[in-house]
Amino acid sequence: MVDTRGHAIEEMDFSQVVTGQTTMEDVRALFGSPSARSTFGDPVWFYISERKETYAFYAPEVADQKVLAIYFDPNQTVRDMERYDLKDGKKIVLVERQTPTAGHSLTFMEQLMGNFGRFNAPSRGIDSRNMGR
């Protein structure tokens, strides 16, 4: 099974984008809204596409990934365009350490034995005749 998501970067017409002349609004009109935007510095818009392939019951694998990064100057005109694919990406290794918390950690037996003697006597129920008065 093949699953394709994101912008169809192969089909985008890059010849219409002229460095120093094309504005943000022109790019939006040509390519649509970006997949992601930079959060600091000069604006950068990212158009991302990804194709995953799944064989039988195996986990899906990323077969192809393309990223188009469009860099804008402070005047909101295109400064540069870069294209990246799967080989340009880097694997991120997650750290699986745990942050210790303050306080005492109770063992299973401490939790079980700690509940003895903490139960209150059953309270009287609400009488339907006087509605708890």
C-alpha positions in Angstrom: 0.0 0.0 0.0 1.3 3.5 -0.9 0.4 6.5 1.1 1.3 10.0 -0.2 0.8 13.1 1.9 1.6 16.8 1.6 2.2 19.0 -1.4 3.0 17.5 -4.8 6.4 19.1 -5.1 7.2 17.4 -8.4 4.2 19.1 -10.0 5.0 22.6 -8.7 6.2 25.2 -11.3 9.3 26.7 -9.9 10.0 28.8 -13.0 7.4 31.3 -11.9 9.3 32.1 -8.7 11.8 34.9 -9.4 14.4 35.7 -6.6 14.0 39.3 -5.5 10.7 39.8 -7.2 8.2 37.2 -6.1 6.3 38.1 -2.9 4.8 35.9 -0.2 1.4 36.5 -1.6 2.6 35.4 -5.0 4.1 32.2 -3.5 0.8 31.5 -1.7 -1.2 32.0 -4.9 1.2 29.6 -6.8 1.7 26.8 -4.2 -0.9 27.3 -1.6 -0.4 27.5 2.2 3.0 26.1 3.4 3.2 22.8 5.4 5.3 24.6 8.0 6.8 28.1 8.7 9.9 29.2 10.6 9.4 30.4 14.1 12.2 32.9 14.4 14.5 34.9 12.1 13.6 35.8 8.5 10.5 34.0 7.3 11.0 30.6 5.7 8.1 28.5 4.3 8.4 24.8 4.0 6.4 22.7 1.5 6.7 19.0 2.5 5.6 15.8 0.7 6.1 12.3 1.9 5.4 8.8 0.4 5.2 5.8 2.7 5.0 2.2 1.5 3.6 -0.6 3.6 4.1 -4.3 2.8 1.6 -6.8 4.3 1.7 -6.5 8.0 5.1 -4.7 8.4 5.4 -1.2 9.7 5.2 1.6 7.1 8.5 2.8 5.7 9.2 6.3 4.3 10.1 5.6 0.6 10.5 9.3 -0.5 10.4 12.7 1.1 10.8 16.1 -0.5 11.0 19.5 1.2 11.0 22.8 -0.6 12.2 25.7 1.6 11.5 29.2 0.4 13.5 31.9 2.2 12.1 35.4 2.3 13.9 38.7 3.1 12.5 41.3 5.5 10.5 42.9 2.6 8.6 39.6 2.1 10.1 38.8 -1.2 11.8 35.5 -2.1 15.5 35.6 -1.2 16.3 31.9 -2.0 14.8 28.5 -2.6 16.3 25.1 -1.6 15.1 21.6 -2.3 15.8 18.7 0.0 15.0 15.0 -0.2 15.2 11.9 1.9 19.0 11.6 1.8 19.4 15.1 3.2 17.5 14.2 6.3 19.1 13.2 9.6 17.9 10.5 12.0 16.9 11.7 15.4 17.8 9.4 18.3 15.4 9.8 21.2 16.7 9.9 24.7 14.9 7.5 27.0 16.1 8.7 30.4 13.6 9.7 33.0 13.6 12.9 35.0 13.5 12.1 38.7 10.7 13.7 40.7 10.9 15.1 44.2 9.3 13.1 47.0 9.0 9.5 48.0 8.0 6.8 45.6 5.6 4.3 47.2 6.1 0.6 46.5 3.2 -1.7 45.7 3.1 -3.0 49.3 3.2 0.5 50.8 0.3 1.5 48.6 -1.7 -1.6 49.6 -1.0 -1.4 53.3 -1.5 2.4 53.4 -5.2 2.1 52.7 -6.0 0.0 55.8 -7.8 2.1 58.4 -8.6 4.9 56.1 -12.1 3.9 55.3 -14.9 5.9 57.0 -18.1 4.4 58.3 -20.8 4.2 55.7 -22.8 7.4 55.6 -26.6 7.4 55.6 -28.2 7.3 52.2 -30.7 9.8 50.9 -34.2 9.0 51.8 -36.5 9.4 48.8 -39.3 10.6 51.2 -37.6 13.6 52.7 -34.9 14.0 49.9 -32.0 14.0 52.5 -33.5 16.5 55.0 
